Amino acid sequence: MLTARLVGAVFAKLNQPSVIGEVVGGIMLGPSLLGRIAPGWQAIVLPPDAAPILSVIAQLGVILYMFLVGLELDLSLLRTSVSKTVIISLSAIIVPFVLGAGLSLALYGSLAAPGIDRTSFVLFIGVALSITAFPVLARILEDRQLQRTHLGTLALACAAINDAIAWCLLAFVVSVTQATPAAAIRTALLTALYITVMVTTGRTVAAMAVARLDRSPRIGEQSVALVLVAVLLSAVATEFIGIHAIFGAFLLGSIIPHDSKVSTQVTERIADIVRVMFLPAFFAFTGLRTQIGLIESAQDWLLCVLIVAVATAGKLGGTAVAARLTGVPWRDSAALGILMNTRGLVELIVLNIGLDLGVITPRLFTMLVIMALVTTMMTSPILSKLVAHPDREPLNP
């Protein structure tokens, strides 16, 4: 786990998001590298019987991480250029979803997990290619001082809507995969009901509770504990409904006022613990499941290149064309497209869900991990070419 953090620091020096290095570090500790050159050492560093423990820590880590992602969402952004934002966001979901679904039809015979039905496989691949990593995108904008520009605000708003739609789609896919048609309909209805209650009554209750806590001179341990209990309860509720626990955590985070003292204090207190302790376990767990050696033939590597090309064409192309049609200049449209093509850690969470559900094989899992790495790594260098002067006029001087 320390290796993942060290490699992440190295990649950060190379003008890449640190999450890329952390993922690569996790893969290096797994069967793809250390397991090949020194199996004995790999058995010592990550013994097979450690996998269940890593799995529990990783699950808790991604639940807390997705809660933090929800806290980072500034819903007020969605009120800026609403029609333009919605059009671009929908295009950034629909185009890659359709292209991914089309690609999955060709991959189904050779790369779908045994016993999985075609519908579940097609839906999952479509969702997997539609993901945007909101936290990584936000960090890239912040590093380049673009978060308060027109481009940065539009990118954040589009990514927020994109993520919300993508997680709803993923929840539907999970319900379809895990249940019979009748049970899937029940899960879908309960999911819609839960979302409705959370964004209406839940949001009102959360705002009132947070306002009361904000009036306190200090946000103490009890307040933080109450928030974390609420996170776990929401996660358990969505798991009970039949969708993944991380959706409940994300949803709760998104309804807590973004600029509240509670949001700031909770983020400050648990963010470092999540990133330093829990997420490295997730990277190590993902590294154990990623087996580059499964991609042996030239045909496999061509398939991997095809997946990257389709994912990029769908996300970058769908976003850029929609942005241009709504009046955004071509250069900014392309920059917005490359930002929305960032996948990072959020994509890995989705892929692990697919592997756990038995929708994809370890071979396809590895190809999609490579796709997530490549599409995220290309963001910074291409953005540097497209946005030569990051100190543009801010929206609110």
Protein Blocks (a to p, Z undefined) as FASTA:
>chain_A
ZZmmmmmmmmmmnopafklmmmmmmmmmmmmlmmmmmmmlmmmmmgfklmmmmmmmmmmm
mmmmmmmmmmmpcfklmmgokllmmmmmmmmmmmmmmmmmmmmmmmmmmmgcehiafklm
mmmmmmmmmpccfklmmmmmmmnopmmmmklmmmmmmmmmmmmmmmmmmmmmmmmmmpcf
klmmmmmmmmmmmmmmmmmmmmmmmmmmmmmmmmpmbdcfklmmmmmmmmmmmmmmmmmn
opafklmmmmmmmmpcfkbmklmmmmmmmmmmmmmmmmmmmmmmmmmmpcfklmmbfmlm
mmmmmmmmmmmmmmmmmmmmmmmmnopafklmmmmmmmmmpnklmlmmmmmmmmmnomac
fklmmmmmmmmmmmmmmmmmmmmmmmmblmbccfbZZ
